Amino acid sequence: MTTTKNAMRWGRRGAVSTALLAMLAGALAAPLPALAATEVPTEPVISTGTTTWKYLDDGSDPARGATPLRVWTTTGFDDSAWKSAKGSFGAKGGKLAPVGPQTPKTLLNQYLDGTAAPDVPTFFFRTTFDLGAGVSDEVGSIVGDLIYDDGAVVWINGERVAGFDDGRVTETTNVEYAGSGASDPAPGRFEVDGDVLVDGTNTVAIALYQDRATSSDIYLDVTSLRLLPAGEPGVPVAVPPTRVIMTPTETPETSQSFSWLAGDVSHTSGQVQIRKAAGGDVRTVDAYAAGTVNGNPKQHFSATVDALAPATAYTYRVGLEGAWSDWHEFTTADPNDGDFQFVYYGDAQIGLDTTWPSVVRQAEATAPDSIGSVHAGDLINTGSNETEWLNWFTGMETSAATTNVMAAPGNHEYSGDKLLKSWKANFEYPHNNPTTATTGDLADLAVGDTDVAKQYAAYFEHWTQFAAETVYFTDYQDMRFITLNATRDTTFLTPDALPGCAGAECPSTKVARLWTEFQAAWLDYVLESSPSKWNVVTFHQPVYSTSAGRDEPVLREFWVPIFEKHDIDLVMMGHDHTYARGYNNDDVTETPGITDGPVYIVSNSGAKHYDLESDEKNVWTNNNATQVLRGAGVTTYQVIDVSADTLVYRSYLAEKTSAATTDLPVGAVYDEFTVTKKDDGRKWVTEAGVEAPVDPEPGTAPEPVDPAELTDETRGGVTVPANVTVGVPFTVGLGEEQSGTEVWAWLYSEPTQLGSATADASGEFTTVVPAATAPGEHRLVVQAADGTLIGWAPVQVSAAATGGGGDGTDGDGSAGAGGASGDLASTGFEASAALWAAGVLLALGAVATVLTVRRRRQAAGTAPQA
């Protein structure tokens, strides 16, 4: 598609103005004659049913050897021998029959021999319209809409102005196979500057491409070609912006990002105006120009507003003076509120003007209080198709302008847009993507002067730039939303100037694996440092594929161990155009219907559907995972309700095909489970109807072990210093296998409760013996939270040294690590009220010395590869 030529247009009009001034200067006394009206037509100059086209459908070259190659697109070309008819045009199996949802009115000759394949590769169309004197100068832009199958290129007066699924079109021949091979006709829209027009006759020419020699159908309908008048030079046209979208920052409680598409090519700057919904001054923030893409001459803009108040409602509008959007309202995140809901969508991709808006409407009705939505990639089918982006944003119009959109790129975002220019123009995401500072030991590969190190350095530097806004995270009310980029596109991943390197050790031999590993290292860092109780991740291609013929072993190799190590809560994926939900078998518990690890989900939110994989080739069961539910022919959306200790997931059936694998009606809950998670990291995933285990709350001590059980057979499992002093903290060792275990410590002869703690990564915790304890030999006993005896060891207790700190009897202690329950130890001995109170004071001081609690999974180390 072409780009705007405003400078040229204004130059032409300036010349006219100069000539008029000269005429005025020479004839000031003479009255001026009335100027002829030069109004731009308000009705389409081309439309279905009213426009007659000349067309060539016999497979021959319209140029017939003449030069230039595209001579047939010019006004003077002789098309008198071509057929003539009104649209729409098409064929299905050589007959006038429906092509997907479209039915052509004029039959095209589909086959070269007129009866059977091979198909005619390219069909050619021409038509004209006339403009009066001076009218072309008044046209600001031309907007065209068409529906095509399989590919198309548009010319106006011999100048190429638009292409749709035209990646295979060459400039060496007119007749060739090209296009997408999509099953149904696709809508397309283009907008081009009016400078391509002339007064008098204007010629529109179209090449319609068949994808392959055995394609089943062909279709073209040019529904409209409209001319829009130009504004005054330098004066923005009063057209509001479109594609208004909110995207999160890293700190959504105090800042917010906005993006939009300018309403007109004359909009060369943009702003956000924002104010508190309760009233107050309007604040204006300048936006930056994010670029023009896909031949659309309108500029994209983005802006981030900071210094906002948490948990506060704001209203905002975007655009510029005279061309503002409507006012929209949103509320910043509340760091003190753990209750919220969000929506999870799979691929939209197909049915963007039918299925997609219906799915979004249903989700908005089901989740009216949603703070936003996550999208698992393939928002559109072709990244370079502006009509598809228009339709996706139209479906999301309300949600995108009032709640945050957290999207991951899929493989189709790369289609026709290998550098993801459309993605980065449409969205503004946090720039906290992987860098060598956040990828751990992997970054060391780029250190040094060897060819291998230099090539690693080039890749890592390139990915640091290009991963921006495709790999990121945001923290929202105790949940860390993480987005990964699962597509391994060579064009996207390769630097322009890649240093030379020869040998198997060179990173250029394993780019796809390295890109995946690069993100895995970052993911490990991001989860290790996460301050949030809940952690969820979104990306496109699944680690456990569901549809037939698909598998992603590289993603599974590098990412699943990180998910399992950190016990991430939800893994939300797309790509397979089916539904599936399940778990890694390492997370099975003894109770049916209860697991304790990540939940892996594949969703589909569009009209494209694939078959399920066979049982024999099931990627889940063949890779140590279990599918709780899987389905085909279903279109779903998911609503996740989050509270302090629970995450309730529900998938809703939004649409289904005749081949759907469920009898549930549209609108029904299709899948459901609950994640229950305590602040100490204990977690259960329960199926619908299954109750979470009745487990002692942290701080509830189990019954002490019967002293009769403390025999030589049960001795061990615990290491303590041979001698300890009352009131002085000491370390108890349990072994790394007890890492992350909540334990209770006791001192015997009579059971004296020392309190609870969670063993650290080394399987250790710190405790202290109460000052009231009698000196002499005792036994230190350690139990699990459920009362199971872990072990015991003898310990010699000494009285505290006298002097300075008091009489050595002024406190008791508690077992614990930082963030443990903080329960004070019970002495188990008779003591005066004064001694007991003094003991409590000393225990409070001792609590400050305990170790940091680490969640069970975070301390567990890397899990076995799935």
N, C-alpha and C positions, 0 to 999 in steps of 0.2 A: 504494500500500500504506500501511497505517497505521504509526504509531510507537508505541513502548512507553508505557504509562501506569502505571508502577510507583508513582508518588506516589499516584495515585487508589486503586490496589489496596491499598497499605499503609494508607491512610487508612480504607478500609472495614474492614480487619481490625483496625485500632486501635480503631474504634468498637465492634466486637464484644468486643474484650478489655476495654474500659472497662465495658461493660454487665456482663460476667461478674464483674469486680471488685466492682461495686456489689452484685450479687446475693450475692457471698460476704460482703461487709461486713454485709449485713442478716440473714444466716442462718448464722453461723459454727458454731452448734451442730448444725445439721441436716446430715445426710449428703447429698452431692450425688448425683443420679441419673446413671447412665451416659449419656454423650453418644452420639448416633447416629453411626455411621461415615460419613465423607464422602470416600470414596476416589475419585480421578480414574480414569476408565476407562483400562486399560492397552492395550486393543485399539483399532484405529482406529474412530472413530464413523461414518466413511464410507469405503467401499472399492469397487473394481470387483467386480461380480458379486454383491455382497451388498446394495447400496443401491439402492432403487427411486427413480427420479426422475420427477417430473411435467415435461412439456416441451411447448413450443409451437413448431411448425415450419411454420406456414402464412404467415409474413410479416406477420402483423397485430401491432398494438401491444398488449402485454399490459395496459397501463393503461387502454386504451379511453377516453382523454380524462379519466380521473380524475386528481386531484392528491393528493400530489406526483407528479412524473414517475416516480419509482422506487418507487411504492407496491407494485408487484408483488414487490419484494424483502423485504417485511415479513411477519411471522408471520401476521397476520390476513387476508391476501389470499386470495380464493377462487380456487383453481386447479382446482376439481373438473371443469371442462370440458376440461382439458388431457389430452394423451395420457400414458400411464404405462408405464415400462419400466426395465430395468436396463442399465447401460452395458457396454461403451463404445458411443458414438454416432458415426455418420458416413455419408458417401456419396462415391462416386467416379463421376462421370458419371451421377448419378441412380441408381446401383446399389449394392448391398452388396458392395463390392470393396475390396482393399487401398488404403489411403491412405499412400503411401510405405511405410515398414516396419510400419505399424499396420493391423490389420484390424478394423473396427467390428463389434459384435454386433447393434446395433439400427440400422436404416436410418432416416436423416433424409430428409424431403422436401426435396430440394436446390433445386428450381425453383419459382418463384412459380405457374406454371401446371401444375406437376406433371410436365412432360415435357421442357422445354428452357429455356435461359437466356432472361430474366435470372434469376439466383439469388436465393434468399431472403437478404436482407441480414443479419438477426440471428435467432438461435435462443435461446430462453429456457428455463432449467432451474431447478427448485426441489426441495429435499428437506428433511427435518427429522430431528433426533435429540433425545432427552430426557436431562436431567440431574436427578438427585435433589436433594432439599433440601440446600443448603449446598455442593454440589459446585462450582458455578461460582466460588465464592470461592477454591477450592483450585487452580484452573487458572492456571498461570503464563503459558502461551503456547499458541498453536494453530499447528500446522505442516501445511500443505497441499501436496500434490503432484498435478499434473495434466499432461496432454499435450493440446495444442490446435493447431488450424489454422483460421483465420489469426490471430485475436486473441480475448482474453477478459478479462472483468472479473468479480470475485467480491465478493459482499456476504454478510455474516453479520448476521442480525437487522436488516436495512435499512441497515447501515453498510458502506460500501465498504472492503474490506480489501486488495485486490490488483488489479493490472492487468498484462496481458501484451500487448506490441505494441499498446498502446491509445492511441497518440499522436493518432489521428484521431477518437477517441470524443468526442462533445460532450455537453453537458448540456441540449440543446434537444429531443432526440427519443430514443425508445427504439430505433427501427428505422433503421439506417444501415449503410453499408459501412465497414469499418475493418480493421485488421490489417496484417501485414507482407507478405503475398504470397509467403512462402517456399514452396519446393517441397514440403517434408515437414513433418509435424507437429513441434512443438517442445516440449520439456519445460519445465515451470515449477514453481517452488516459492515459497511465501510463508510468513512467520512473523509472527504478530500477537499482541498482548497478550490475555490471557484475559478482560479487562474487557468485551469485546463479548458475552460469554455471559451467560445468565440461567439460574436454576433453572427446570426445566420444559422447554417446547418451544423449540428453537432452529432457525432457518430459514437454510439456505444457498441462495443464489440466484446463478446465473451467466448472463451474456450472452455468447454465442459469436458472433463476427463473421466474416462473409465479406469477403474483401479487395475484391472487385469483382463486378460483375454477371455476368462470364464466368469466374469461378473454376472450376477443374475438380473441386474436392473440398472436403470439410468434415470436421472430426473433433474429438471431445472425449472424454476419459477422465479422470475424477477418481479417481486410483489410491488416494489415501489422504488422510484428514483425521484427525490425531492430536492429543490433548490432553496437554500436559506439565504435571506438577504444579509449583506454585510453591515456592520455597524460603522460609526464614524471612525476615521483613523485615530488610533490612540485612545479611544473611549471604549471601555469594556462593555460588551453586550450584556444586557440584563437577563441572563439565564442562570438559574441556580445550579450549584454543583450536584453531582450524582455520586453514587458508590461511597457514601459516607459510612465510615466504619471506625469502631473503637477497638484498639488492640492494647494489651497490657504492657506496662513497664515491669521492671524487676521489683518495684515497690508500689503496688497499686493502691495502697492506703493513702499515699501522698502525691501521686502523679498519674498522668493518663496520656496515652498517645491517640492521635486522630489521623485519618487519611481520607482523601476524597479525590474525585476526578473533576477537573474544571468544567463548568457549564458551557464554555465557549473557548475557541482558540485565542480570543483576545484577552483571556485571563492569564496574565503572565506573573501574577503574584497571588498569594493567598494568606488568610489569617484565621485564627480561632478566636472567637469572643466567648467568654465564660463568666458566669456569676453564680453565686449561691442561690439555690432555688427559693430559699426563704427571703431573698432580697439582698440588695447591696450593690456595690459598684461593679461595673462590667470591666473585666480585664481582657486586653487584646494581646495575643501572642502571634508573632510572625511564623509562617510556615516556610519550609524549604521545598524547592521544586524537585520532585522525585523522578521526573523524566516523562517522555512520551514513548509509547510502545505500540507495537502491532499496527503501525501505520495510522493510528488514531492521532491526529494533530493536537488533541487536547492534553493539557499538562496535568500530571498527577502531583498532589501536594501531601506533605505530612508535617505534623507538629507534635511536640510533647510539651505538656503543661505540667509544671512542678509546683511545689509549695502549696499543695492542696491540703485541706483538713481531713483527717480520717473520719469515716462513718458519716459523711456529709453529702447531702443531695446537691447537685449542681445542674444548671442548664447551660447549653452551649449551642453555637451555630458556627458554620465554617463557610468560607468563600471570600468575598471582598465587597467593598462598598457598592451598593446597587445590585449585587448578585449574591445574596446570602441564602444559605439553606434554611429550612425550618429550625426552630429551637427544639433541641432534644434534651432529655433529662437522664442522668445516671447518678449513682451513689458510689463514693469511694469505699474501699474495703475497710472493714472494722476489725482491727487486730484483737479486740477483746471478745469477739463473737465467733464461736466455732460452728454455728449453724448456717448452712447455705445449701443451694442446689445448683447443679450445672447439667448441661446437655452434651451428649457424645454422639457425633454423627460419623458414619462410615462414608464411603465414596458417594458423592452426588453424581457427577460425571455425565450420565445419560438421563434424558428426561428433565433437563434443566428448566424448561419452560412449562412442564406439566407435573411430573412426579415431585420434583424438588420443592417447589413452593407449597405443595400439599403437605409434604413431610414436615416442613418448617412450621406451617400453620398448626399442625397437630401438636408438635413439640411445644410451641409457644402456649397453647391452650393447656397442656398437661403440666408445664413447668412455668407458671406465670412469674415466679419469684427467682428465676434463674439468674445467676450472676454472669453467665456467659456460656460459651460452647467450645468444645474441642472438636477438631475435624481431622480425620485420619488420612488425609491426602486424596488426590484425584478429585478436587473440587470441580474441575472441568475436564473435558475430553482432550482438548488441544490448547496448549498454553498460549498459542499465538492467535487464537480465535476470539476476537473482541465480542462477538455476539454471545458466546458462551459465558464469558466473564460478566457481560451485562445481565444475562439471565440468572447467573448464580447470585449476583448482588441484588437483583430484583426480589428473588426469593427470600433473601436475608435482610431486606430493607429495614424492617423494624428492629429485629434482633441485633443487627450489626451496629445500628446507630445508638443503641441504648444499653448494650451489654458487651463485654469483652469477647473477642473472637481469637481463639488460640488454635492455629491451623498448622499442620505439617505438610510439606510438599510430597506429592506422589510422583510416580513415573510419568503420568500424563501432563503434569505441569511442565515437564521438559519437552513435550511434543511441540516442535516448531519453535522452541524457545530454550535452547540448550543452556543458556546462561541465567535462566530464571529472571529475566528482566521484568516480565509482567508481574511475577510474584513480588519482587522487591519494590515495584512501583505501587502495587495495590495495598501492601501491608507494611506496617512499621512495628518491628519486634525488638526486644532487648538485645543489645550487642554483648551478651555474656556467653558467646559461643566458645567452642574449644580453641585454645591457644597452647603454645608450648609451656606456658606458665600453669596450665590447668590440666595437663595430660600426663603428669607424673614422670616415671622413668622412660616412657616412650620418647619424650622430648630429647633424651640424651643421644638418640640415634642421629640427631641433626648437629651434633657437636663434633668439630674436627675439620681437617682440610682434605680428607679423602674425597674421591668422586662420589662414593656412596653417601657420605655425610652431607655433602653439598646438595645432592639430589633430595635427600630427606628434608633438608632445610628449605629447599625450594617448594616442595609439596606442602610442608607444614605452614609456611608463610602464605602460600596461595590459599590453603583451606581456612586459615585464620581470617582472611578477607572474604572468601566466597561462602563460608559457612554462616556468616552473619545473617540473621533473620530466618535461617532455615533450621538451626539448632540453637535452642535457647531455653530458659526457664523463667518462671515468675512465681512468687510466693503470695498466696491469697488465703488469709485467715486460717493459718495452720495447715495449709496444703501446698505442697510444691508441685506445680504443673511443669513437666519437662517435655520438650519436643525434640525428636531426633529426625535426621534425614537419612532414610533407609535406601535411597536410590543411588546406585553406583554408576553414574553417567561419566564416561571417559572425557567428553568435551568439558563438562563442568569441573572435573577434578584435575585436569592437566594444566599446569602453568603455561603461559605464553612462551617463556624462555626457560626451558627445562635443561639444566646442566647435563652434559653427557655422562653416561655410566654404563659399563659393560660387565655382565656377570649376573649370576642368579641371585646374588645378595642385593642387587639394586632394587630400590623401591618401585621403579617403573615396571617391574615384573609382577607386582602384586598390589596394584593400586586399589582395586575393589576391597581386598582384605584389609589393607592398611587404613583406608578411609573408615571402615567399620571399626577397626581396632582403635583408631584415633578418637572416635566418639565414645567407645567403651571406656577408655582411660578417663575421658572427661566426665562421663556418667558416674564412674566410681568416685571421682572427686566431688561431684555435685551432690551425690547421695550421702557421702561421708560427712560433708559439711552442712547438710540440710538442717535447718532449725525447726522444720515442720514435723508435726506428728504424722501427717498423711503425705505420701509421695506417690504420684501417678505419672505415667509416661505415655506419650502418643507418637506413633509413626505409621508409615504406610504398609510396606510389605511385612507379612506376619512371620514371627519366628517359628510358629507352628501353622503351616499352611492347611487350608481346608478344602479348596476346590481342586478338581482333578488336574493332574499334571504339574502342580506347582510345589516348590520346596525352596527354602532359603537357608541352607546349611551354614553359610558364613555368618549371617545375622545370629543364628542360633548359637554358633560356637562362641562368639564374643560377647553377646548381650545377655543371654539367659543366665550365665554364672553371676553377672553383676546384679540382675534382678533378684536372683535367689540369695545372694550374699547379703543384700540390704533389705530383703523381704519387702520389696516395693509392693504397693497395695493393688494397683490396677495397671495392666498393660493393654492399651487400647489401640487396635490396629484395623486395617481395611484391606483393599487390594483384591480380595478373592471373590467378591460379589456373591458371598454366601454368609451365613451366620455360624459362629462357633464360640463356645465358652468352656474353659476347663482349667486344669492345673498340672503342675509338674508332679510326678509321682513321689518325689522326695518329700512332698509336703502333706502326704496322707497321714491322718491320725488314726488312733484305734477306734474312733467312733465313726460309723457310717454317716455320710452327709456333712462331715466337718473336716476341713483342711486348715492349714495354718501358714500358707505362703501366698505368693502372688497369684492373682487371677488373670488369665490370658483370654482376650476377647477379640473376635473378628466380626465387624459389622458392615452392612451394606445399606446405604440410605438413598440409592438411586434406582433407576429402572433397568439397569444392566444385571443379568443373572448368569451364573455359571453352575455347572454340575458339581456335586460333591465327589471327593475322591473315594475310590473303592476301599473296602475294609482291608484288603491285602496291602494296599499302598498308603494307608492312612499315616500321614506324617506325624500325627500326635502319638498314636500307639507305637509307632516304630521308633520313637525318640523319647521314651520315658515320660510320656504325658497322657492325660486322659481327657476326653471330651465329655463334659456333662451334658451338653446339648449341641447339636448341629442341625442346620437347616438350609434348604435351597428354595429359590423362588419367593423369598421374603425380603421385604424392604422394611427396615426398622430404624427407630431412633431410641436413644437411651437417656433416662433421667437418673441422676445420682444425687441422693439426699444425704448431706453430711451433717453430723452433729458431733458432740464432744467425744463420744466413745463408739459411735456406729457410723457406718457408711452403707446405705441401702441402695442397691442397684436394681433398676427395673428397665427391661427392654420392652418396647411397645411395637406392635405390628401396625405399620402405617399403610402397607400395600402388599398384595401378594399376587402371584400369577396362577394360572390354572394348574401349573405343575408344582405348586407349593407343597412342601413336606409337612405342613401343619393344617389341622382342621379348625384352628382358632379363627375367630372373625377379626377383620380389621378393627383396630382400636383396642384389642385385648392385650393384657400383659403377656408377653411371649417368654420372658425369662426373668428370674428374680433370685437374688441372694443377698446376704448381709455380711459385712465385715465388722466384727467387734474387736476393738483395740483399746488396751489400757495404756495409761501414761508410761508404764514401765516397759512397754513393748510387747507384752503378751497379746496374742491375736488369734482369732478363730474366724474362719470363713464358713458360714452355715447356709445350707440350702433352704429354700422356702419351706416353712413348716418345721424346721429343725431348730431347737433352742441351743443357744450358746452354753457351754459347760458352766455348771455352778462351781466356780473356782474361788478359793479364799481371796478376798481383797488384799492388796498389799497392806501390811500392818496387822493382819489377823494371824496371830501366832498359832501354829499347830499344837496339838497336845504333845508335851515333852515325852521323850523316849523313856520307857521303863528302864530303870537302872539295871535290871536283870539282863537286858539285851546288850549291855556294854561289856562284852566278853573279848577274849583274845581273838576270836573269829571275826568280830566286827571292828576290831581296832585297826586303824589306818585310814587312808583316804584323806587324811587331814595332817598338815604339817604346821607346827607352831614352835616358837622359840622355847628352849628348855626352861628358861626363867622369864617371868613377866612381872611388872610392878603395877600395883593397883593405880588406876588413874592415868596410866601411860599407854597410849595407843600402840598396838602391835599388829603385824600382818599374819593372816591365816591363809595358807595355800591349799587349794583343792585340786590343782591340775588343770591344764588347758581344756580338758574335755568338759569341765564344769563352767566354762566361759559363758557369761550371760545368765547363769542360773540364780534365781532368787533363793536365798538361804536364810535360815535362822540359827543363831549361835546360843549355846547354853553352857553354863558352868555347873559342874556337879562336884560335890556330893549331892546335896539336895539340888534339884533343878533350879538354876538361877538364870533367868532370861537376859541375854545380852543384847537382843534386838535383831533386826533384819538387815540384809544387804543384798546387793547384786554383784556376783563375781565379775571382775573385769576380764579383759582379753587374755590375761595370763592365768585366769582362774583364781584370783586372789581377792581378798577383801580385808578391811581394817576393822578392828574392834578394840574394846577396852574393858578391863575388869573393874567392877565397882569398888570404890574405896572401902566400903563396909565389909568386903570379903576378908575372911580370916586368912592369914598367911599359912602356907603349907602346900601340900600336894593336892591338886584337883584334876578333873578331867574336862577338857573342852570338847563339846559335842556339837556337830553341825547336822541340821536337817534341811531337806528341801521344803518348799512352801506347802507341799501336800502331806508333810509329816514323815516322808521317807528318810531313813537314816543314811546320811552320806558317809559319816565316819566319826572317829573320835581319837584324841591323843592326850597323853598325860601332860600336865604343865605345873611348874612350881611357881606359886604366887608369893611375891615378897611385898612387905609393907612399903609405903611411900617414905622417902627420905624426909626427916624432920627439918623444920626451919623454913623461913622465907614464904612458903606457900601455905602454912597452916599446920594442922596436926596430922595431916595425912589421912583424914577421915571425912573429907568434905566433898564427896561426889561419887556418882556412879557413872557408868558408860553405856554406850549402845553400839552394837555392830552396825556397820553401814558404809555405803559409798555415797558420794555426792549425788543427791537426788533420790536417795533411798527413802524408805517410809518415814524415818526420823522418829520412830517409836523409842521411848526411853526404856532402858533395861529395868526389869523387875528383879530386886535382890533375892527374893525367895527366903530372906532371913528376917527374924524379929529385929526391929531397930526402932529407936526413939523417933518421934516426929521430927525433932530438930535434925537428927542425923539424916533422915530421909530427905528433907528439904535441901539440906546442904549437898547431898549426893546428886540431886536433880540439877543443881547449878553447875556442878563439875561436868555432868553429862552433856549439858548444853554446850559447854565449851569444847568438849571432845568431838561433838558432831561435826564441827567445822573442819576437822582434819580428815574426814572420810574421803574415800576415792570417788571419782565421777562414775555415775551409772551409765552404762552403755546398753543400748538396746540389744536384745538377744541376737538378732540377725546381724547387726552391724559389727558385733564382736566375733561372729562365728568364722570369719575368713571366707575365702572363695569356695563356693559350693562346687560339688562335682559337675562336670560338664553334662548338660542334658543331651 
